[in-house]
Amino acid sequence: MAIVCVAVLGALIPTLFYVLFVWWLDRYEKEPLQLLVLAFLWGAGPAALLSVGVEMALDGPSLLWRVRACGPVC
């Protein structure tokens, strides 16, 4: 559980700095905060789903490769 917390913090801290930087760049005509949150979620949601899908698709062949490469000795 601690590893998950570290991973989430490792992802959220840089994202927070990026959001603040983009918000600072838009200082003269600020977009509503709800719209900014929606835009980041719109990008983060599909990116997370796509990465999980690719990881699951590639995990099976890599598991078979590790077993075959290791052989009966391991």
Backbone as CSV, one residue per row, in Angstrom:
resi,resn,N_x,N_y,N_z,CA_x,CA_y,CA_z,C_x,C_y,C_z
1,MET,0.820,-1.198,0.000,0.000,0.000,0.000,0.862,1.258,0.000
2,ALA,1.996,1.179,0.672,2.885,2.342,0.713,3.449,2.646,-0.669
3,ILE,3.688,1.601,-1.455,4.226,1.802,-2.808,3.204,2.529,-3.675
4,VAL,1.935,2.196,-3.504,0.884,2.867,-4.268,0.825,4.342,-3.890
5,CYS,0.938,4.632,-2.604,0.912,6.033,-2.153,2.100,6.814,-2.720
6,VAL,3.271,6.208,-2.721,4.454,6.873,-3.276,4.272,7.094,-4.775
7,ALA,3.716,6.116,-5.469,3.497,6.253,-6.914,2.487,7.351,-7.217
8,VAL,1.418,7.405,-6.433,0.401,8.443,-6.656,0.988,9.823,-6.381
9,LEU,1.732,9.941,-5.297,2.364,11.232,-5.006,3.394,11.591,-6.079
10,GLY,4.122,10.606,-6.558,5.093,10.859,-7.612,4.449,11.320,-8.906
11,ALA,3.207,10.931,-9.122,2.487,11.371,-10.319,1.776,12.704,-10.094
12,LEU,1.255,12.916,-8.905,0.468,14.124,-8.653,1.310,15.372,-8.428
13,ILE,2.465,15.231,-7.817,3.282,16.416,-7.528,3.744,17.099,-8.818
14,PRO,4.327,16.388,-9.792,4.683,17.078,-11.039,3.462,17.606,-11.794
15,THR,2.354,16.882,-11.714,1.135,17.343,-12.383,0.650,18.646,-11.771
16,LEU,0.745,18.750,-10.461,0.338,19.985,-9.785,1.184,21.158,-10.258
17,PHE,2.501,20.965,-10.372,3.364,22.038,-10.871,3.025,22.394,-12.313
18,TYR,2.713,21.401,-13.120,2.355,21.665,-14.513,1.045,22.443,-14.602
19,VAL,0.068,22.064,-13.796,-1.218,22.769,-13.785,-1.025,24.209,-13.337
20,LEU,-0.238,24.399,-12.296,0.008,25.768,-11.827,0.743,26.599,-12.870
21,PHE,1.662,25.979,-13.603,2.380,26.698,-14.655,1.443,27.097,-15.791
22,VAL,0.594,26.176,-16.213,-0.369,26.490,-17.275,-1.346,27.551,-16.804
23,TRP,-1.765,27.467,-15.565,-2.695,28.462,-15.012,-2.025,29.820,-14.933
24,TRP,-0.729,29.847,-14.607,0.006,31.100,-14.551,0.166,31.692,-15.949
25,LEU,0.425,30.860,-16.969,0.550,31.352,-18.334,-0.747,31.985,-18.821
26,ASP,-1.857,31.512,-18.322,-3.170,32.010,-18.739,-3.672,33.078,-17.771
27,ARG,-2.768,33.902,-17.270,-3.131,34.837,-16.202,-4.005,35.995,-16.654
28,TYR,-4.008,36.346,-17.931,-4.782,37.497,-18.385,-6.225,37.146,-18.722
29,GLU,-6.455,35.968,-19.255,-7.820,35.517,-19.556,-7.996,34.114,-19.004
30,LYS,-8.106,34.028,-17.703,-8.180,32.722,-17.047,-9.450,31.972,-17.441
31,GLU,-9.255,30.689,-17.713,-10.383,29.801,-17.947,-10.958,29.407,-16.580
32,PRO,-12.223,29.036,-16.542,-12.789,28.563,-15.281,-12.038,27.326,-14.779
33,LEU,-11.886,27.225,-13.476,-11.141,26.124,-12.884,-11.767,24.783,-13.230
34,GLN,-13.105,24.725,-13.292,-13.783,23.474,-13.638,-13.393,23.015,-15.043
35,LEU,-13.238,23.956,-15.956,-12.860,23.617,-17.324,-11.417,23.114,-17.386
36,LEU,-10.541,23.705,-16.594,-9.156,23.247,-16.549,-9.064,21.835,-15.982
37,VAL,-9.822,21.566,-14.921,-9.844,20.231,-14.327,-10.407,19.222,-15.323
38,LEU,-11.466,19.591,-16.006,-12.065,18.698,-16.997,-11.089,18.393,-18.132
39,ALA,-10.325,19.390,-18.562,-9.361,19.176,-19.640,-8.263,18.205,-19.209
40,PHE,-7.767,18.336,-17.991,-6.731,17.417,-17.526,-7.288,16.021,-17.318
41,LEU,-8.495,15.906,-16.805,-9.096,14.587,-16.631,-9.401,13.947,-17.983
42,TRP,-9.775,14.763,-18.955,-10.071,14.256,-20.290,-8.816,13.646,-20.913
43,GLY,-7.654,14.191,-20.595,-6.405,13.631,-21.097,-5.876,12.504,-20.229
44,ALA,-6.043,12.618,-18.915,-5.489,11.623,-17.995,-6.276,10.318,-18.031
45,GLY,-7.575,10.385,-18.176,-8.403,9.178,-18.185,-8.070,8.240,-19.333
46,PRO,-8.146,8.710,-20.579,-7.793,7.827,-21.693,-6.329,7.383,-21.656
47,ALA,-5.430,8.234,-21.186,-4.019,7.845,-21.114,-3.833,6.700,-20.119
48,ALA,-4.508,6.777,-18.984,-4.390,5.700,-17.992,-5.013,4.410,-18.510
49,LEU,-6.172,4.508,-19.130,-6.822,3.308,-19.665,-5.995,2.677,-20.783
50,LEU,-5.436,3.505,-21.641,-4.615,2.992,-22.730,-3.352,2.323,-22.194
51,SER,-2.721,2.927,-21.200,-1.500,2.330,-20.660,-1.788,1.015,-19.951
52,VAL,-2.908,0.924,-19.240,-3.274,-0.336,-18.592,-3.575,-1.396,-19.645
53,GLY,-4.272,-1.026,-20.697,-4.582,-1.972,-21.759,-3.332,-2.494,-22.457
54,VAL,-2.404,-1.594,-22.751,-1.164,-2.015,-23.412,-0.340,-2.881,-22.461
55,GLU,-0.293,-2.518,-21.195,0.461,-3.322,-20.235,-0.127,-4.725,-20.109
56,MET,-1.452,-4.818,-20.071,-2.084,-6.131,-19.973,-1.865,-6.940,-21.254
57,ALA,-1.883,-6.272,-22.385,-1.684,-6.983,-23.650,-0.251,-7.490,-23.787
58,LEU,0.701,-6.731,-23.286,2.102,-7.118,-23.423,2.608,-7.955,-22.256
59,ASP,1.857,-8.031,-21.183,2.308,-8.771,-20.012,2.320,-10.270,-20.270
60,GLY,1.335,-10.797,-20.972,1.284,-12.218,-21.259,2.490,-12.712,-22.036
61,PRO,2.805,-12.108,-23.188,3.978,-12.562,-23.935,5.286,-12.404,-23.158
62,SER,5.410,-11.346,-22.371,6.662,-11.168,-21.631,6.789,-12.220,-20.537
63,LEU,5.670,-12.639,-19.955,5.711,-13.686,-18.945,6.144,-15.004,-19.572
64,LEU,5.633,-15.317,-20.746,6.038,-16.535,-21.447,7.504,-16.471,-21.844
65,TRP,7.958,-15.313,-22.254,9.351,-15.167,-22.646,10.273,-15.397,-21.455
66,ARG,9.894,-14.860,-20.278,10.731,-15.047,-19.094,10.799,-16.521,-18.701
67,VAL,9.703,-17.234,-18.802,9.695,-18.659,-18.439,10.553,-19.447,-19.414
68,ARG,10.427,-19.179,-20.700,11.200,-19.910,-21.702,12.692,-19.567,-21.606
69,ALA,13.007,-18.313,-21.347,14.404,-17.913,-21.286,15.068,-18.491,-20.042
70,CYS,14.319,-18.611,-18.975,14.881,-19.115,-17.729,15.096,-20.621,-17.802
71,GLY,14.150,-21.328,-18.388,14.280,-22.772,-18.535,14.019,-23.515,-17.234
72,PRO,14.298,-24.802,-17.209,13.997,-25.602,-16.023,14.967,-25.366,-14.874
73,VAL,16.058,-24.649,-15.110,17.052,-24.434,-14.057,16.497,-23.528,-12.973
74,CYS,15.744,-22.520,-13.367,15.197,-21.584,-12.389,14.048,-22.239,-11.690
